[in-house]
Amino acid sequence: MRMPRFAALASTLLLAAGAALFGAGQAAAAAQADFGYVALGDSYSSGVGAGNYDSGSGACKRTTRAYPALWAAAHAPQTFSFTACSGARTGDVLANQLTPLNSGTDLVSITIGGNDAGFSDVMTTCVLQSESTCVSRVNQAKAYVDSTLPGQLDQVYNAIDSRSPNARVVVIGYPRFYKLNGTCTAGLTEGERAAINGAADHLNAAIAKRAADHGFAYASVVGAFTGHEICSGSAWLHSVNWLNIGESYHPTAAGQSSGYLPVFTNAA
């Protein structure tokens, strides 16, 4: 697995500790000045659900409240390219998001795979139809994750590695949506909630396996969101929102800043 870029930078500076004080300081400033970060992915990276969307990003709904923008604001890389887009699938990343990557890119983050697996249709089916139909649609999505998604992820990860062979690549997973036996008294059944949580685990396992096989870091957010799922009473995820359906089942601003951001920071 590639060394974290900041760890590598720190090691380089320690090796130069014998240099003159001002020379070392100039070297550190130069190294930091050259740091480049590219944020790829779907709505979980663009920040759908967190609000305050950049009008210039259009339907991609990127926001300064998303974890990539929060990380960039805190660490001030010389270059920050934010191409994540709401609704993106693996093919969209390949077609529309990779232009900023180059041999000088130091850090890449990405969430992808949920839309390929049919995330939106699964949730629509489960909200509107019977438990048996919901579970059947979940199982269909899991079968897709087993049979087709690994190859699609390979294409994306190969493209990232080809364009930015020296970058630290952090692949971030998805949270479980529901706290089982929680405070929700209406809506989905416990069987449906358990099936959806199981599908999230199944998807995350597949993504983690493909990331590891490419030498990328995988960062799980399941632990960070534990106690903050829907039905927890302190949710960092939107439940179904009929007035703004696109934000349903996406992290809130707190989910981005207190869930995704620290997980990514630790992995970067």
Protein Blocks (a to p, Z undefined) as FASTA:
>chain_A
ZZdfklmmmmmmmmmmmpcfklmmmmmmmmmmmpccddeddfklnogojgpiafklmmno
pafkbmklmmmmmnopabdcdfbdehiafklmmmmmmmmpcfklmbdcddehjlmnommm
mmmmmmmmcfklmmmmmmmmmmmmmmmmmmmmmmmmmmmmmmmmmbccdddddddfbdgh
ilbfghjdfklmmmmmmmmmmmmmmmmmmmmmnopacddfklmmgopaghklpacbdcdd
fklmmlgopacfklmmmmmmmmmmmmZZ
